[in-house]
């Protein structure tokens, strides 16, 4: 019986660590996007620890770029003012509905006329395209799972 409990604890630790590694990987891959879009009137969905990680990672990358290349080039260059790629907003996410939502428009990204309107029920979980529900997440009607 103890063996089963230890195995279950190990499994839970693995899942949590995997989730945290995925979050850190997304922050590292899109760090310039998160830095550029972080303003007081537009808070991002990073936790305090993730925000600290983002700041530290940005500083480390800036130091690395400076020491390897930018300090050896003539003139000044601000590498943070370049065009940065955005995260994929068309990806599917799991959400939990916190309140009933009537008439949510689901747009077809391929523009083939397959747009749809759905109703979301409180307490139910859905897998939807992030771009279709971003405004509901900001409003608190649904939350990411």
N, C-alpha and C positions, 0 to 999 in steps of 0.2 A: 504494500500500500504506500509506503514512504517513497519507494522507487517511482511510482506513478506520479506522485505529487512533485517530486524533483524534476521529473521529465516535463511535466506541465509548466513548471516555473521556468525551466530552460527554454521551452517553446515560446512562452510569453516574452521572455527577455529577447529572444531572437527577433520576434515580430516588432517589438518596440525599437530595437536597434536598427532593423531594416527600414522602418518608417523614418527614423531620424536621419539615417544615411541618405535616404531618398530626398528628404527636405533639404539637407545640406548640399546635395548634388544640384538640386534645382536652384538654390541660392547662388552657388558657384557658377553655374552655367549662365545665369541671367543677372549677375550682380550689378552691372552698369544700368540695366533697366530699372532695377529696384532703387538704386541710388538716385537716378534722375527723376523718378516719379514719387519720391518721398518728400511730401510737403506737409505743413501743419493742417491744412484744410483737406488733404487727401491721405489719410493714414493708410498704411498697408496692413496686411494681415499677418505680419511677422510678430512672433513673441518677442519679449525683451531680450532673451538669450539669442534668438536668431538675428535680431537687429544688431546686437553687439558683435556677433559673428560676422555679419555683413560688413560692418565698419572695419573690423580687424582684417578681414579678407581683402577689402578694397585697399586698405593701407599697405598690406603686404604685396599685392599685385603692383601697386603704384611704385613701391620701393624697388621691386624686381625690374619693372620696365625701365625705371630711371637708371639703375646701376648697370643693366645690361646694354641698354641702347640709347635712351633719350638723352642722357648726360653727355654722350659722345657725338651727338648731332649738333650742327650749328643752329643757332636761333633757339627759340623756346617753343615747346609743343605741349599742349594740354591734351593728353590722351583720353580724358573723360568727356571731351566735347565732341567726340566722333559719333556718327550714327551707330546706334546699338540695335541688335536684334531683339525682338520682343518674344516673350513666352508664347507658346501655341495656345491661343484662346479658343481654338476650335476643338480642343481635346474634350473627351468625355470625363465627367466627374460624378461621384456619388454625392447626393444631397439628401437631407432629411427635411421634410416640410414642417415648419413650426406653426403655420396657420394656413387655412384654406386659401388657395390661389385659383381664381377663376379666369379663364380665357388667356392662358399663357401662350404666346405665339412661338412656335418652333419653326424657325426658318430653315429652308433647305439650302445648304451652302453651295450646291451645284447648280442652283437656279433652274431646276427642271420642273417647277410648279408643284412640288410635293410639300409645300408648307402646311402646317397643321396647327390647330388650337387645342390645348389640353387643359384639364382642371387638375390641380394637385390637392390632395386631401391631407389634413393635419395628421402628423405621426407617421406617414408613409415615407418610404425611401425610394428614390428614383436615380436613374443614371441618365444624365442629360448633357448636352453640349454646354460648356462653360459660357460661351458667348450669349447663349439664349437666356441664361439665368443670373448673369452677373449683377444685374440691377436688383434682383430679389435677394441676393446675398448681402448687398450693401444695405438694403432696407430691413433685413432681419427676418424676412418671410421664410427663407430656407437657410440651412447651414450646411457647410461642407462636412462630409463624413470621412 
